[in-house]
Amino acid sequence: MNFSRITDDLFIGSMPSPSDYDTLRGLGVRLLINMRFSRGPKPDSHQQPIQTLWLPSIDSPFFPITIRKLKQGAQAALETIRDGGRVYAHCAYGRHRGVAMGACILIAQGHDPHEAMELIAARRSVADPYAYYIQPRILKFAEEWNK
């Protein structure tokens, strides 16, 4: 598992395996948001399992991430953070879909969309929120969220 701490409440990274759950739990993560299309989250067999939210999305300019899914993830993240938990957003490698979700969570917390993308790019070297098919989804989310 390869991940980066973006803020005190948000981590973005690659897909964790069940053996990584104890590490995430130790960091205070209470919600995993999985943006992968073909591989859903693995169940957490711990007595107090980490909650998972699977929002299947394809990493392709031909199939944009839906604003509905981005809103659903951001809302779940806000609830988890308000309850004192942390959030881990991921896709396969933590470059595009997980980054889009992470940016939307930051926007939902009140960050400017451009500042959110800059913060993620600065704290996660492999992140590419400026990909030509990712950035427009982040900006569209910000427009919709702030209505």
Backbone bond lengths (Angstrom), bond angles and torsions (degrees), N, CA, C in turn:
res aa  C-N    CA-C-N  psi(-1)  N-CA   C-N-CA  omega(-1)  CA-C   N-CA-C  phi
1 M - - - 1.456 - - 1.526 107.62 -
2 N 1.306 115.08 130.55 1.454 122.48 178.50 1.517 106.70 -119.91
3 F 1.341 117.22 121.37 1.453 119.03 -177.43 1.520 110.75 -145.26
4 S 1.324 114.49 165.62 1.457 122.24 179.08 1.522 109.08 -134.39
5 R 1.333 115.19 140.50 1.460 120.56 173.14 1.521 106.34 -83.25
6 I 1.317 116.87 121.18 1.461 121.60 179.98 1.529 109.65 -93.19
7 T 1.320 116.21 -47.19 1.472 122.96 174.68 1.524 106.43 -138.84
8 D 1.310 116.65 -178.82 1.462 119.52 176.73 1.522 112.15 -61.08
9 D 1.333 117.39 -26.01 1.463 122.10 -175.10 1.519 114.92 -104.33
10 L 1.325 118.56 -8.70 1.463 121.18 -169.43 1.520 112.47 -134.13
11 F 1.334 114.53 129.48 1.457 123.20 172.71 1.523 107.43 -120.71
12 I 1.332 116.12 145.71 1.466 121.54 174.76 1.518 106.88 -129.22
13 G 1.337 116.10 138.36 1.454 117.71 -179.84 1.506 113.75 -169.48
14 S 1.333 113.12 -163.82 1.458 121.71 178.49 1.533 108.74 -83.54
15 M 1.320 115.46 173.50 1.460 120.09 -177.13 1.522 110.55 -68.40
16 P 1.332 116.49 124.24 1.462 118.71 177.75 1.526 111.40 -80.79
17 S 1.317 115.07 153.58 1.461 120.18 171.96 1.527 107.48 -98.23
18 P 1.317 117.59 164.40 1.468 118.83 179.13 1.539 112.75 -55.56
19 S 1.319 117.86 -28.94 1.472 119.73 178.52 1.535 111.74 -69.76
20 D 1.326 118.15 -14.73 1.471 122.13 177.53 1.528 112.15 -88.45
21 Y 1.316 117.84 -11.21 1.456 120.70 -174.12 1.521 113.17 -61.73
22 D 1.330 117.78 -35.76 1.465 119.19 178.92 1.527 110.91 -65.13
23 T 1.333 117.19 -38.02 1.467 120.74 176.39 1.523 109.68 -61.90
24 L 1.322 116.71 -46.72 1.465 121.09 179.85 1.527 110.78 -63.69
25 R 1.316 116.19 -42.53 1.467 120.06 178.66 1.530 109.92 -60.62
26 G 1.335 116.45 -39.68 1.455 121.37 178.09 1.523 112.92 -63.89
27 L 1.318 117.00 -26.05 1.468 122.09 177.07 1.526 111.88 -84.74
28 G 1.309 116.72 -4.09 1.463 120.34 -179.74 1.512 114.36 91.06
29 V 1.333 117.26 10.86 1.466 120.54 -179.74 1.522 108.89 -71.67
30 R 1.326 114.84 127.19 1.465 120.91 177.71 1.523 112.22 -117.92
31 L 1.346 116.46 -8.76 1.466 119.90 179.98 1.517 109.93 -139.71
32 L 1.334 115.42 125.95 1.465 122.57 171.73 1.518 107.25 -104.50
33 I 1.335 116.36 125.65 1.464 120.21 175.20 1.521 107.21 -108.90
34 N 1.313 115.72 112.21 1.458 123.44 -176.66 1.528 108.73 -98.91
35 M 1.338 115.71 118.13 1.464 121.35 -179.37 1.539 112.48 -100.64
36 R 1.330 117.22 6.29 1.464 119.56 -179.20 1.521 111.08 -73.78
37 F 1.320 115.59 146.05 1.454 120.25 179.80 1.525 111.60 -82.72
38 S 1.327 115.74 -46.49 1.463 119.86 -169.40 1.519 114.83 -93.56
39 R 1.317 118.25 -13.03 1.468 119.55 -177.03 1.516 110.43 -131.97
40 G 1.309 114.86 106.77 1.452 120.63 178.24 1.518 111.23 -74.27
41 P 1.321 116.10 171.80 1.456 120.02 -178.97 1.523 111.68 -67.81
42 K 1.306 115.72 145.87 1.460 121.95 175.33 1.526 107.62 -83.29
43 P 1.312 117.79 141.58 1.463 119.65 -179.04 1.533 111.21 -66.11
44 D 1.304 114.79 148.21 1.461 122.73 177.58 1.525 106.69 -100.73
45 S 1.323 116.59 116.29 1.467 120.80 -175.62 1.529 112.85 -87.18
46 H 1.320 117.22 4.40 1.460 121.33 179.93 1.530 110.18 -64.26
47 Q 1.337 115.36 154.68 1.459 121.37 179.04 1.526 111.68 -55.47
48 Q 1.337 116.74 -38.51 1.465 121.96 174.73 1.528 107.09 -117.50
49 P 1.338 116.98 85.80 1.466 119.71 -173.94 1.527 113.68 -66.80
50 I 1.329 114.76 150.06 1.456 120.85 172.09 1.524 106.67 -71.94
51 Q 1.316 116.38 133.26 1.464 121.29 178.33 1.526 108.74 -70.27
52 T 1.325 116.51 143.71 1.461 120.94 177.73 1.524 109.69 -123.89
53 L 1.319 114.13 147.13 1.462 121.63 175.01 1.517 106.61 -132.81
54 W 1.328 116.18 116.67 1.461 121.02 -178.63 1.520 108.34 -102.26
55 L 1.340 115.10 117.74 1.460 122.80 178.33 1.531 108.03 -119.77
56 P 1.344 117.77 78.14 1.465 121.20 -173.41 1.526 112.67 -54.99
57 S 1.320 115.48 123.18 1.467 122.67 -179.11 1.521 108.85 -141.58
58 I 1.310 115.18 143.31 1.461 120.83 179.70 1.524 108.73 -95.34
59 D 1.329 116.20 137.07 1.466 121.29 178.42 1.531 108.34 -85.65
60 S 1.339 114.76 79.42 1.461 120.49 -176.14 1.523 109.86 -155.66
61 P 1.332 116.81 140.40 1.461 118.77 176.15 1.529 112.87 -66.22
62 F 1.328 117.23 -16.63 1.460 121.23 -178.61 1.531 112.78 -82.86
63 F 1.331 116.59 -14.68 1.464 122.23 -179.41 1.524 108.93 -133.16
64 P 1.337 117.92 78.23 1.466 120.41 -176.88 1.529 112.01 -60.01
65 I 1.317 115.91 146.45 1.465 120.88 174.65 1.529 106.97 -62.44
66 T 1.305 116.35 131.70 1.464 118.37 -177.50 1.532 110.51 -73.50
67 I 1.298 115.01 145.27 1.467 120.98 176.84 1.523 109.13 -63.53
68 R 1.306 117.22 -34.32 1.470 121.00 177.77 1.534 110.81 -58.21
69 K 1.320 116.92 -45.10 1.475 120.07 178.83 1.524 111.07 -66.42
70 L 1.320 117.44 -40.81 1.459 120.43 178.60 1.531 110.74 -63.09
71 K 1.324 116.63 -40.45 1.472 120.45 177.44 1.530 110.92 -66.04
72 Q 1.312 115.84 -42.05 1.461 120.01 -179.80 1.528 110.66 -60.97
73 G 1.321 116.79 -44.52 1.462 120.90 178.71 1.512 112.45 -66.39
74 A 1.334 116.95 -42.90 1.463 120.75 -179.72 1.523 110.49 -63.64
75 Q 1.320 117.11 -41.89 1.466 120.47 179.64 1.527 110.97 -63.69
76 A 1.318 116.88 -44.47 1.471 120.47 178.86 1.530 110.54 -62.96
77 A 1.327 116.13 -39.32 1.462 120.36 178.80 1.521 111.12 -64.74
78 L 1.325 117.00 -44.36 1.468 120.27 179.07 1.521 111.05 -59.20
79 E 1.324 117.15 -42.16 1.466 120.82 179.68 1.525 110.91 -63.99
80 T 1.319 116.62 -42.16 1.470 121.23 179.69 1.520 110.40 -64.55
81 I 1.317 116.65 -44.47 1.466 121.30 -179.06 1.533 110.16 -66.15
82 R 1.313 117.24 -41.94 1.474 120.43 177.21 1.523 112.12 -59.98
83 D 1.347 115.86 -30.85 1.465 120.87 179.64 1.530 112.31 -86.84
84 G 1.341 116.90 7.48 1.458 120.90 176.14 1.516 115.63 92.93
85 G 1.334 117.67 5.61 1.465 120.88 -179.93 1.515 112.35 -95.89
86 R 1.302 114.51 170.73 1.466 122.09 175.64 1.523 108.73 -114.55
87 V 1.342 114.90 162.95 1.463 121.57 -173.58 1.522 109.45 -123.94
88 Y 1.340 114.91 139.74 1.463 122.80 174.81 1.525 107.13 -118.90
89 A 1.332 117.00 111.56 1.467 122.04 177.42 1.523 108.21 -100.42
90 H 1.326 116.38 134.77 1.468 117.81 -177.93 1.519 112.55 -149.55
91 C 1.315 112.62 161.84 1.454 122.82 168.66 1.535 104.16 -132.84
92 A 1.300 118.22 -146.33 1.462 118.73 -179.79 1.526 111.43 -71.05
93 Y 1.339 116.74 -47.88 1.468 120.92 -174.65 1.520 114.30 -122.71
94 G 1.324 117.73 -1.28 1.456 120.51 -179.69 1.514 113.11 71.46
95 R 1.340 116.12 38.66 1.465 121.04 -178.54 1.525 112.92 -111.88
96 H 1.326 117.53 -41.16 1.470 120.41 -172.79 1.534 113.54 -122.83
97 R 1.328 117.19 -72.07 1.466 120.26 -173.35 1.528 112.30 -64.43
98 G 1.324 117.69 -45.51 1.464 120.85 176.88 1.513 111.69 -63.89
99 V 1.323 115.73 -34.92 1.465 121.94 177.40 1.527 109.84 -67.35
100 A 1.324 117.06 -42.86 1.471 120.10 177.64 1.525 109.77 -59.62
101 M 1.326 116.26 -44.91 1.464 119.25 179.19 1.524 110.24 -64.00
102 G 1.315 117.41 -43.64 1.458 120.46 178.78 1.521 112.16 -59.51
103 A 1.325 117.23 -42.73 1.467 120.81 178.07 1.524 110.54 -63.15
104 C 1.319 116.61 -39.27 1.468 119.86 179.91 1.531 110.95 -67.60
105 I 1.303 117.54 -34.99 1.470 120.54 176.00 1.524 109.55 -63.91
106 L 1.323 116.71 -43.97 1.468 120.01 178.47 1.529 111.09 -62.42
107 I 1.316 116.50 -41.93 1.467 121.13 178.44 1.530 109.90 -62.04
108 A 1.334 116.41 -43.15 1.458 120.43 178.66 1.529 111.35 -62.95
109 Q 1.321 117.05 -26.00 1.466 121.72 177.10 1.528 111.78 -83.81
110 G 1.339 117.37 -2.59 1.455 120.46 175.97 1.516 116.34 110.14
111 H 1.338 117.52 2.47 1.469 120.42 178.34 1.524 110.76 -74.39
112 D 1.292 116.47 146.57 1.461 122.40 169.33 1.533 107.46 -64.53
113 P 1.332 119.37 140.74 1.470 119.98 -177.02 1.539 113.69 -59.45
114 H 1.324 116.92 -39.12 1.462 118.94 -179.08 1.532 110.66 -69.99
115 E 1.320 116.81 -37.73 1.465 120.27 176.28 1.528 110.91 -66.32
116 A 1.323 116.74 -37.70 1.466 120.97 177.97 1.531 110.30 -61.30
117 M 1.334 116.78 -45.76 1.460 120.26 179.52 1.522 111.26 -65.19
118 E 1.325 116.86 -40.97 1.476 120.75 178.17 1.520 111.08 -62.57
119 L 1.312 117.29 -44.10 1.457 121.56 179.88 1.525 111.13 -60.26
120 I 1.320 116.37 -46.61 1.465 120.24 -179.96 1.522 110.63 -63.74
121 A 1.327 117.85 -45.53 1.463 121.14 179.61 1.526 111.16 -62.04
122 A 1.325 117.27 -35.23 1.467 120.78 179.97 1.522 112.00 -72.66
123 R 1.321 117.72 -31.92 1.470 120.75 -174.07 1.522 114.22 -99.72
124 R 1.331 116.87 -10.73 1.473 120.54 177.63 1.519 107.91 -135.52
125 S 1.314 115.57 103.00 1.469 120.54 -171.27 1.526 113.65 -61.10
126 V 1.339 118.85 -30.44 1.467 120.26 -179.02 1.521 112.76 -85.89
127 A 1.330 117.31 -7.94 1.464 121.02 -177.90 1.521 110.72 -68.70
128 D 1.333 114.91 139.60 1.460 119.98 177.58 1.528 110.11 -132.45
129 P 1.348 116.73 73.35 1.462 118.59 179.02 1.521 112.47 -69.87
130 Y 1.333 116.81 -11.28 1.462 120.95 -178.21 1.526 112.97 -93.53
131 A 1.339 117.27 4.13 1.468 119.70 176.73 1.526 108.32 -53.45
132 Y 1.320 116.72 141.10 1.465 121.32 -170.73 1.520 114.03 -60.40
133 Y 1.306 118.60 -17.73 1.457 120.27 178.58 1.536 112.43 -110.00
134 I 1.323 118.15 -4.14 1.465 122.29 177.69 1.532 110.71 -97.54
135 Q 1.316 117.26 -49.34 1.464 120.71 -178.04 1.535 112.81 -54.62
136 P 1.326 119.89 -43.63 1.474 118.51 179.28 1.533 113.22 -61.84
137 R 1.332 117.66 -31.51 1.467 120.34 178.31 1.526 109.84 -69.91
138 I 1.323 116.69 -40.18 1.465 120.92 178.07 1.523 109.57 -62.66
139 L 1.321 116.88 -46.04 1.461 120.75 -179.19 1.533 111.56 -66.81
140 K 1.326 117.44 -37.73 1.468 121.37 177.30 1.526 109.98 -65.67
141 F 1.338 116.36 -41.19 1.461 119.65 176.30 1.522 110.17 -58.35
142 A 1.333 117.05 -47.08 1.473 121.35 -178.88 1.521 110.34 -58.47
143 E 1.310 116.16 -43.17 1.464 120.71 179.51 1.528 110.80 -61.97
144 E 1.324 116.60 -45.62 1.464 121.67 -179.28 1.531 111.10 -69.35
145 W 1.315 117.51 -43.09 1.458 122.09 -176.23 1.533 110.89 -64.74
146 N 1.318 115.88 -37.70 1.463 120.61 -175.00 1.522 113.62 -86.67
147 K 1.324 118.66 6.21 1.478 121.11 178.22 1.516 110.26 -70.90
